[in-house]
Amino acid sequence: MRGAMVLLASSVGLFVAGCGKPSNIVPVSGRVTMDGQPLAEARITFQPVGDWQNPYPGSASYGVTDRNGNYSLTLVDSGRPGAMVGKHRVTITPKESAVTSSDAGYYNRLPPSQQPQTLEFEVPPGGTNSANFDLKSQ
């Protein structure tokens, strides 16, 4: 019986120690503007960037800006708030261009202010509320 208690205590200790590990999913929010003005109803996607050692670093995150251009990210696969820590490729798609088209040249025909724009952002280990982007229409 004493041996079982020691084993149980050790298992609980290891489980609790594992739970104390910092998460690599952190809160991310910010603001999107175009030429200094809030960009409402734009879709913003954060895709973690992998490397040859880790080609799939984790789930993408997305958000939609409100009328003031503010957004918060949510993980695509779980619906959990936040984004993975690390480097991301960020795509911002204004509402006017957020339509489906089978025409590969569709986005090239849009005016610059309506074309999706791809940027990069490094999500810090503590998360951030200042993942801000000021897009240019020209």
N, C-alpha and C positions, 0 to 999 in steps of 0.2 A: 504494500500500500504506500509505504514511504517513497519507493522508487517511482510510482505513478504520480505522486504529488510533485516530486522534483521535476519529472518530465513535463507535467502540465505547467508548472511555474516557468520552466525554461521556454516552452512553446509560446506562452502568453508574453513573456519578455521579448522574444524575437518578433512577435507580431506587433507589439506596441512600438518597438524600435523601428520597424519598417514603416509604420504609420507616421512617424515623425519626419520622414524624408520629405524635403521640399518638393512641391509639385512643379512640373514643367509646363503647366497650364496656368496662365495668369490673366487678370483682368486687363482688357485693352479697350480704350475709347478715345475719341478725338473729335475733330471737326474738319469738314471738307468745305473749301471755298473755291470759287472760280473768279479770278480777277478781283479777289478781295471780298466778294459777296457770297453769302451762304449758298451751297449747292444742295437743294432739297431733293429728296427721293432718289438719290443716287445709290447704286449698289456698290459696296466696297468688299473686296475679297482679299484675304491674306492667305497665301499659299507658302508653307514652309519650304525653304530651299535646302535640298539635300546635297550630298557629295558622294564620291565613289564608295566610301566606307558606310554611309548611311543614306542610301538613295530614297528611302521613304521616312523622313523625319517626323511625320505625324499628320494629323488631320488639318484640313483647311478651316478657316473661320470666315464668317461673313457678317455684314450688317447693312442697314439701310439708313440713310441720313434723314433726319427730321427736317422741318421747315427752316430751322436755324443752322442746318448743316452738321448737327451733332449725330454721333453714332456710337454704338457699343457692339463688340464682336461676340459671336456665338459659334461654337464648334459645329461644323457641318454634320459630323457623324453621330454626336451624342446630344446636341442641343444644349450642352453645358456652356455657361458664359465664359468667354475668354479666348485666348490664343496660345499656341505653343511658344515657348521661349526660343529666341534665335532669329536668324535672318529669314525674311519673307519677301516674296514677290507680291506686290500689291496692285490689284486692278480696280480702277474706279470707272464705273459705267454710268454716265448720266441717264436719267429717266427716258429722255427722248430717243436714245439709241438702244434701250433695253428691250428689243424685240428679237424674235427668232427669224433667221433668214437662212435659206440653203445656199444663197449666193455668196461665194467666198469673198467677193469684192465689196460686199455691203458696207462694211465699216470704212473702207477707203473712200466711198462716195459721200459720207457724212461730213458736214462742216466740222472743222477742228474742235469746236466747242461741244460737239456731241459724240466724238470718238472716244472709245475707252482709252484710258491712259494707264500705263504700267510703270510702277515705281518700285523702290525697295525700302524696307523698314526693318530695323533691328529691334525686336521685342525684348526688353530688358527682363532679368530674372524677377524683379519685383512688380512687373506690370507697368502700365502707364495710362494716364488719362489725357495725354497730350500727343497722341499719334495724329498730328494735324497735317493736312495737305492743302496747299494753295495751287490749284490748277490754273493754267493760262489758256484762254480761248484762241489765241493766235500763236 
